[in-house]
Amino acid sequence: MQRIDRILRHPAFVHAVEQIDQLEQKRIYCRHGMQHLLDVARICYLLCLENQIPAEKPQIYAAALLHDIGRAEELAGGRPHQLAGAELATEILEDCGFSEDCEEIISAILDHRRKEQQTVQTFAQALREADRISRLCFCCRAQDSCNWSAERRNHTITL
């Protein structure tokens, strides 16, 4: 997990998370700060274990920590955050010793915004599902104005 610590201390990661926090400060919808990133990591890890998906903990945590890293660019300029995030994540992953896992992690980041639900059989599907079920839609104050469809929302606290 030393490589994960490097991600958490990487200047580009720290800067991006600070920007996201600042831009989402008054946001009433789901936020994308460290709490969300860690929730996604933990849930994705459980989904990989439960579904016997061959992914190592550092790979899972790296993808989860970096999956929303492009949010600041999306909020400021409208570019889809998975595209902006994939570019930034590539640099961070290379700097933090994830060269061998980089392609699979980037692929999962690019795929995490797909809207249709699928059975969790791959690492990318586990990340996407973890991102979705990490949300507490069933008790959100902004349910009435959320743009997520009823099918996409998380209606339960169980995996």
Residue pairs with C-beta under 8 A, 6 or more apart in sequence:
1 57
1 58
1 61
3 58
3 62
3 96
3 97
3 98
4 58
4 61
4 62
4 65
6 95
6 96
6 97
7 13
7 61
7 62
7 65
7 66
7 92
7 93
7 96
8 14
8 65
10 92
10 95
10 96
12 88
12 91
12 92
13 65
13 66
13 69
13 92
16 69
16 70
16 71
16 72
16 88
17 33
17 34
17 37
17 69
19 72
20 32
20 33
20 68
20 71
20 72
20 75
21 31
21 33
23 71
23 72
23 75
23 76
24 31
24 32
24 33
24 71
24 75
28 141
28 142
29 140
29 142
29 146
30 36
30 135
30 140
32 68
32 71
36 68
36 134
37 64
37 65
37 67
37 68
38 64
38 65
39 130
39 134
40 64
40 67
40 127
40 130
40 131
40 134
41 60
41 61
41 64
41 65
41 130
43 129
43 130
43 133
43 134
43 159
44 60
44 63
44 64
44 126
44 127
44 129
44 130
45 57
45 60
45 61
46 159
47 53
47 120
47 126
47 129
47 130
47 159
48 55
48 60
48 123
48 126
50 159
51 120
51 121
51 126
53 120
53 121
53 122
53 123
53 126
55 123
55 126
56 101
58 98
58 101
59 98
59 101
59 104
59 105
59 123
60 123
60 126
60 127
62 93
62 96
62 98
62 101
62 105
63 105
63 108
63 109
63 123
63 127
64 127
64 130
66 85
66 88
66 89
66 92
66 93
66 105
66 109
67 82
67 85
67 108
67 109
67 112
67 127
67 131
68 81
68 85
69 81
69 84
69 85
69 88
69 89
69 92
70 79
70 80
70 81
70 82
70 83
70 84
70 85
70 86
70 87
70 88
71 81
71 85
73 79
73 81
73 84
73 85
74 80
74 81
74 84
80 113
81 113
82 109
82 110
82 111
82 112
82 113
83 110
85 109
86 106
86 109
86 110
89 105
89 106
89 109
90 102
90 106
93 99
93 101
93 102
93 105
93 106
94 102
98 105
104 123
107 124
108 123
108 124
108 127
108 128
109 127
111 124
111 125
111 127
111 128
112 124
112 127
112 128
112 131
113 128
114 128
115 149
115 152
117 129
117 132
117 151
117 152
118 125
118 128
119 125
120 126
120 129
132 152
132 154
133 154
133 159
134 154
135 153
135 154
136 154
136 157
137 143
137 146
137 148
137 153
137 154
137 155
138 153
138 154
138 155
138 156
138 157
140 146
146 153
